[in-house]
Amino acid sequence: MSDNTPRYGGATGVGSMPGGDAREAAKTVTGTFEDFPYLPELPARGPGADMIGRTAGLLVELYARVEPSGWRLGDRPGRDTRRARSWLGEDLDALEECTQDHRGPLKVQAVGPWTLAAALELRSGEAVLSDPGACRDLAASLTEGLRLHLAEIRRRIPGARLVLQLDEPSLTPVLRGHVRSASGYRTHRSVDRQVVEATLREVIGAHPDGADGPAGSVVVHSCAPDVPFALLRRAGATGVSFDFSLLTERDDEVIGEAVEAGTRLFTGVVPSTDGPLSDPAGSVMGVRTLWRRLGLHPGLLADAVTVTPTCGLAGASPEYARKALAHCVQAARSLADNPE
């Protein structure tokens, strides 16, 4: 790892939490992840607190409203936009209250441009993804909205080194032409990989180099199979967050290249829905096995891996969510103490 590699913590969460109490969620997250807290998302509160509506509320000069089919772009900010911004403000108030003395990385999440384009509808009812010009406008609006959002958090929590996480669960379907049209009878054409990469690079630029430490610290998250590690690295992501259980040996080469290039792996190894938890050492056994298979030095593990749940915890019970987050910390400690 070079001196320019962004510094993260050994464990953190993905984003969503169960329930609707912003203050309680912030206390849980900051109390568990003292080294690497994040801004919790509480989609159970309803439209505007969900991942699409929350990010739609960040857009600049583009507005969205809730329709029976989902979120649709409109002409002016309405009740749904105001509600999304209100929920976010409440979450930021709670996080600010809990992180006044925080010095170190702090993660905030937003939906990336391609998942947003696949989920948001044009006025016609078809996805933004169907219109290349609309995709460009959406990416530009999102980039500016993220700049303003990050600046607001810097003002509120000046000691934090912000890590921006872009959630892109639809990225692989976008690349493969698997996103269904509004009718459901066809799929949208695949988007050229160079266009996908260039758009991601533009949005990643919302968190520029040097803003909060080396390389801007931008992580792209997807809990879907076949995450395009190489594309994300070329686009400027300094970390990739993924469900570790979905990896196959054919991913070895790109993961090895990513680690050697200094990309942080946010390995989702703790289940995100209720169920029994293995011992912490068992949770990261697969990570150690991968390291041996790649021939990487065990001493790199703590510098290259952050332990997370496999995905957001919105579908978990509050009790399990707390246990899962604590388990991530214990598993990260096990990985650092016993890398071999």
C-alpha positions as CSV (number, residue, x, y, z in Angstrom):
1,M,0.0,0.0,0.0
2,S,1.4,3.4,-0.9
3,D,1.2,6.5,1.2
4,N,-1.5,7.8,-1.1
5,T,-3.9,5.0,-0.3
6,P,-7.0,6.3,1.5
7,R,-7.2,5.2,5.2
8,Y,-10.4,3.5,6.2
9,G,-11.4,1.5,9.3
10,G,-11.5,-2.3,9.8
11,A,-15.3,-2.5,9.8
12,T,-18.4,-0.5,8.9
13,G,-22.0,-0.9,7.7
14,V,-23.5,-0.7,4.3
15,G,-26.2,1.8,4.8
16,S,-29.8,0.9,5.7
17,M,-31.0,0.1,9.2
18,P,-34.4,-1.2,10.4
19,G,-36.9,1.1,12.2
20,G,-37.6,4.8,11.9
21,D,-35.8,6.5,14.8
22,A,-32.9,8.5,13.4
23,R,-31.3,9.3,16.8
24,E,-31.4,5.7,17.9
25,A,-29.9,4.5,14.6
26,A,-27.1,7.1,14.8
27,K,-26.3,6.1,18.3
28,T,-26.1,2.4,17.3
29,V,-23.9,3.1,14.3
30,T,-21.5,5.5,16.0
31,G,-21.3,3.5,19.2
32,T,-20.4,0.3,17.3
33,F,-18.1,1.7,14.6
34,E,-16.0,4.2,16.6
35,D,-13.3,4.2,13.9
36,F,-15.6,4.2,10.8
37,P,-19.2,5.3,11.4
38,Y,-21.6,6.0,8.6
39,L,-24.9,7.9,7.9
40,P,-27.7,5.4,8.6
41,E,-30.7,5.2,6.1
42,L,-34.1,4.3,7.5
43,P,-36.4,3.3,4.5
44,A,-39.1,1.9,6.8
45,R,-40.3,5.5,7.2
46,G,-41.7,5.5,3.7
47,P,-41.2,7.2,0.4
48,G,-38.3,9.7,0.5
49,A,-36.4,7.6,3.1
50,D,-35.9,4.8,0.5
51,M,-32.6,4.8,-1.4
52,I,-34.0,6.1,-4.7
53,G,-36.2,8.8,-3.1
54,R,-33.4,9.9,-0.8
55,T,-30.9,10.4,-3.6
56,A,-33.6,12.0,-5.8
57,G,-33.9,14.6,-3.1
58,L,-30.3,15.5,-3.6
59,L,-30.7,16.3,-7.3
60,V,-30.1,19.8,-8.5
61,E,-32.7,21.3,-10.9
62,L,-34.3,17.9,-11.3
63,Y,-37.2,16.8,-9.2
64,A,-39.1,13.5,-8.6
65,R,-42.4,12.5,-7.3
66,V,-43.9,9.1,-6.2
67,E,-46.2,7.4,-8.7
68,P,-47.8,4.0,-8.4
69,S,-45.0,2.6,-10.6
70,G,-42.2,4.3,-8.6
71,W,-40.3,7.6,-8.6
72,R,-40.9,9.8,-11.7
73,L,-39.2,13.0,-12.8
74,G,-41.5,16.1,-12.6
75,D,-41.4,19.8,-13.4
76,R,-41.1,21.2,-9.9
77,P,-40.3,20.2,-6.3
78,G,-43.4,18.8,-4.6
79,R,-44.4,17.1,-1.4
80,D,-42.3,14.0,-2.1
81,T,-39.1,16.0,-2.7
82,R,-39.7,18.1,0.5
83,R,-40.3,14.9,2.5
84,A,-37.1,13.3,1.2
85,R,-35.0,16.4,2.1
86,S,-36.7,16.5,5.5
87,W,-35.8,12.9,6.3
88,L,-32.2,13.5,5.3
89,G,-32.0,16.6,7.4
90,E,-33.3,14.7,10.4
91,D,-30.7,12.0,9.8
92,L,-27.9,14.5,9.5
93,D,-29.0,16.2,12.7
94,A,-28.8,12.9,14.5
95,L,-25.4,12.0,13.0
96,E,-24.0,15.4,13.8
97,E,-25.1,15.1,17.4
98,C,-23.3,11.8,17.7
99,T,-20.0,12.6,15.9
100,Q,-18.9,16.1,17.2
101,D,-15.6,14.7,18.4
102,H,-15.1,12.3,15.5
103,R,-11.7,12.4,13.8
104,G,-11.3,9.9,11.0
105,P,-13.3,8.3,8.1
106,L,-17.1,8.8,8.0
107,K,-19.1,7.2,5.2
108,V,-22.2,8.6,3.5
109,Q,-24.2,6.8,0.8
110,A,-26.1,7.8,-2.3
111,V,-27.4,5.8,-5.3
112,G,-25.0,5.9,-8.2
113,P,-26.0,7.3,-11.7
114,W,-26.8,4.0,-13.4
115,T,-28.9,2.4,-10.7
116,L,-30.7,5.8,-10.5
117,A,-31.2,5.9,-14.2
118,A,-32.6,2.4,-14.2
119,A,-35.0,3.2,-11.3
120,L,-36.2,6.8,-12.1
121,E,-38.9,7.3,-14.7
122,L,-39.2,9.9,-17.3
123,R,-42.5,11.8,-17.6
124,S,-43.5,9.2,-20.2
125,G,-43.2,6.4,-17.6
126,E,-40.2,4.8,-19.2
127,A,-36.9,4.6,-17.3
128,V,-34.4,7.4,-17.7
129,L,-32.0,4.7,-18.9
130,S,-33.9,4.6,-22.2
131,D,-32.7,8.1,-23.1
132,P,-29.0,8.8,-23.4
133,G,-29.5,12.6,-23.1
134,A,-31.6,12.2,-20.0
135,C,-28.9,9.9,-18.5
136,R,-26.3,12.7,-19.1
137,D,-28.6,15.3,-17.5
138,L,-29.2,13.0,-14.5
139,A,-25.5,12.4,-13.9
140,A,-24.7,16.1,-14.1
141,S,-27.5,16.9,-11.6
142,L,-26.4,14.1,-9.3
143,T,-22.8,15.2,-9.4
144,E,-23.7,18.8,-8.4
145,G,-26.1,17.5,-5.7
146,L,-23.4,15.3,-4.2
147,R,-21.0,18.2,-4.1
148,L,-23.5,20.3,-2.1
149,H,-24.4,17.3,0.1
150,L,-20.7,16.6,1.0
151,A,-20.0,20.3,1.6
152,E,-22.9,20.4,4.1
153,I,-21.6,17.4,6.0
154,R,-18.1,18.9,6.1
155,R,-19.6,22.0,7.6
156,R,-21.5,19.9,10.2
157,I,-18.7,17.5,11.1
158,P,-15.5,19.3,10.3
159,G,-13.2,16.6,11.8
160,A,-14.5,13.8,9.6
161,R,-12.7,12.5,6.5
162,L,-15.6,11.8,4.2
163,V,-16.0,8.5,2.3
164,L,-18.6,8.6,-0.4
165,Q,-20.3,5.3,-1.2
166,L,-22.2,5.1,-4.5
167,D,-24.8,2.2,-4.4
168,E,-24.9,0.5,-7.8
169,P,-26.8,-2.8,-7.5
170,S,-28.2,-2.3,-11.1
171,L,-24.8,-1.7,-12.7
172,T,-24.3,-5.2,-14.1
173,P,-27.9,-5.4,-15.5
174,V,-27.3,-2.0,-17.2
175,L,-24.1,-3.3,-18.7
176,R,-25.7,-6.5,-19.9
177,G,-29.0,-5.1,-21.2
178,H,-31.1,-6.9,-18.5
179,V,-33.1,-3.9,-17.2
180,R,-36.7,-4.4,-18.1
181,S,-38.8,-1.7,-19.8
182,A,-41.9,-0.3,-18.2
183,S,-44.1,-2.8,-20.1
184,G,-42.0,-5.7,-18.9
185,Y,-42.0,-7.2,-22.4
186,R,-38.6,-6.2,-23.4
187,T,-35.3,-5.0,-21.9
188,H,-33.4,-1.8,-22.5
189,R,-30.3,-2.0,-24.7
190,S,-27.0,-2.5,-22.9
191,V,-25.0,0.7,-22.3
192,D,-21.5,0.9,-23.7
193,R,-18.9,0.2,-21.1
194,Q,-16.9,3.3,-21.9
195,V,-20.0,5.4,-21.4
196,V,-20.7,3.7,-18.1
197,E,-17.2,4.2,-17.0
198,A,-17.0,7.9,-18.1
199,T,-20.3,8.7,-16.3
200,L,-19.1,7.0,-13.1
201,R,-15.9,9.0,-13.3
202,E,-17.9,12.2,-13.6
203,V,-20.0,11.4,-10.5
204,I,-17.0,10.2,-8.5
205,G,-15.5,13.6,-9.3
206,A,-18.1,15.1,-7.0
207,H,-15.7,14.0,-4.2
208,P,-12.4,15.3,-5.7
209,D,-8.9,14.3,-4.9
210,G,-7.6,15.9,-1.7
211,A,-11.0,17.0,-0.4
212,D,-10.8,14.7,2.6
213,G,-7.5,12.9,2.2
214,P,-5.9,11.0,-0.7
215,A,-7.9,10.1,-3.8
216,G,-11.2,11.4,-2.5
217,S,-12.2,8.1,-1.0
218,V,-15.1,6.9,-3.1
219,V,-16.5,3.4,-2.7
220,V,-18.9,1.7,-5.1
221,H,-21.3,-0.8,-3.5
222,S,-23.2,-3.7,-5.2
223,C,-24.6,-6.7,-3.5
224,A,-25.4,-8.2,-6.9
225,P,-23.3,-10.9,-8.7
226,D,-20.5,-10.1,-11.1
227,V,-19.4,-6.8,-9.8
228,P,-17.2,-5.1,-12.5
229,F,-14.2,-4.5,-10.3
230,A,-11.8,-3.5,-13.1
231,L,-14.3,-1.0,-14.6
232,L,-14.9,0.6,-11.2
233,R,-11.2,0.9,-10.5
234,R,-10.6,2.6,-13.9
235,A,-13.5,5.0,-13.1
236,G,-11.7,6.1,-10.0
237,A,-13.3,4.2,-7.2
238,T,-10.8,3.7,-4.3
239,G,-12.9,0.9,-2.8
240,V,-15.4,-1.7,-3.9
241,S,-18.1,-3.0,-1.5
242,F,-19.7,-6.4,-2.4
243,D,-21.3,-9.6,-1.1
244,F,-18.3,-11.9,-0.5
245,S,-20.5,-15.0,-0.9
246,L,-21.2,-14.2,-4.5
247,L,-17.5,-14.3,-5.6
248,T,-16.2,-17.1,-7.7
249,E,-12.7,-18.2,-8.6
250,R,-13.0,-16.4,-11.9
251,D,-13.0,-13.1,-10.0
252,D,-9.5,-13.9,-8.5
253,E,-7.5,-12.1,-11.2
254,V,-9.4,-8.8,-11.0
255,I,-9.5,-8.8,-7.2
256,G,-5.8,-9.5,-7.1
257,E,-5.1,-6.6,-9.5
258,A,-7.4,-4.3,-7.5
259,V,-5.6,-5.1,-4.2
260,E,-2.2,-4.6,-5.7
261,A,-3.4,-1.2,-7.1
262,G,-4.4,-0.1,-3.6
263,T,-8.2,-0.6,-4.0
264,R,-9.9,-1.3,-0.6
265,L,-12.2,-4.3,-0.5
266,F,-15.4,-3.9,1.6
267,T,-16.1,-7.5,2.0
268,G,-19.7,-8.3,2.9
269,V,-19.3,-11.4,5.1
270,V,-22.0,-11.0,7.8
271,P,-25.5,-12.0,6.7
272,S,-27.9,-9.0,6.4
273,T,-31.1,-10.9,7.5
274,D,-31.9,-12.6,10.7
275,G,-30.2,-15.9,11.4
276,P,-27.5,-17.5,13.4
277,L,-24.0,-15.9,13.3
278,S,-20.9,-17.9,13.2
279,D,-17.9,-17.1,15.4
280,P,-16.1,-13.9,14.2
281,A,-13.1,-15.9,13.0
282,G,-15.3,-18.2,10.9
283,S,-17.0,-15.2,9.3
284,V,-13.7,-14.1,7.7
285,M,-12.3,-17.5,7.0
286,G,-13.2,-17.2,3.3
287,V,-11.3,-13.9,3.1
288,R,-8.1,-15.6,4.5
289,T,-8.6,-18.5,2.0
290,L,-8.9,-16.0,-0.9
291,W,-5.7,-14.3,0.3
292,R,-3.8,-17.5,0.2
293,R,-5.2,-18.5,-3.2
294,L,-4.1,-15.1,-4.6
295,G,-0.6,-15.5,-3.0
296,L,-1.0,-12.1,-1.3
297,H,1.0,-11.3,1.8
298,P,-1.1,-11.8,5.0
299,G,0.2,-8.5,6.4
300,L,-1.8,-6.7,3.7
301,L,-5.2,-7.9,5.0
302,A,-5.7,-5.2,7.6
303,D,-4.7,-2.5,5.1
304,A,-6.8,-3.9,2.2
305,V,-10.1,-5.2,3.8
306,T,-13.0,-3.6,5.6
307,V,-15.6,-6.0,7.0
308,T,-19.3,-5.3,6.4
309,P,-22.7,-7.0,6.3
310,T,-23.5,-8.5,2.9
311,C,-26.0,-5.7,2.2
312,G,-28.1,-3.2,4.0
313,L,-30.0,-4.2,7.2
314,A,-33.4,-2.7,6.5
315,G,-35.0,-6.2,6.4
316,A,-33.5,-7.3,9.7
317,S,-34.9,-7.0,13.2
318,P,-33.5,-4.2,15.3
319,E,-31.9,-6.7,17.7
320,Y,-30.2,-8.7,14.8
321,A,-29.0,-5.5,13.2
322,R,-27.2,-4.5,16.3
323,K,-25.7,-7.9,16.7
324,A,-24.6,-8.0,13.0
325,L,-22.8,-4.6,13.2
326,A,-21.0,-5.7,16.4
327,H,-20.1,-9.0,14.7
328,C,-18.4,-7.0,11.9
329,V,-16.2,-5.3,14.4
330,Q,-15.3,-8.6,16.0
331,A,-14.6,-10.2,12.7
332,A,-12.4,-7.3,11.6
333,R,-10.4,-7.6,14.8
334,S,-10.0,-11.3,14.3
335,L,-8.7,-10.7,10.8
336,A,-6.2,-8.1,12.0
337,D,-5.0,-10.2,14.9
338,N,-4.7,-13.5,13.0
339,P,-4.2,-12.8,9.3
340,E,-3.0,-16.3,8.5
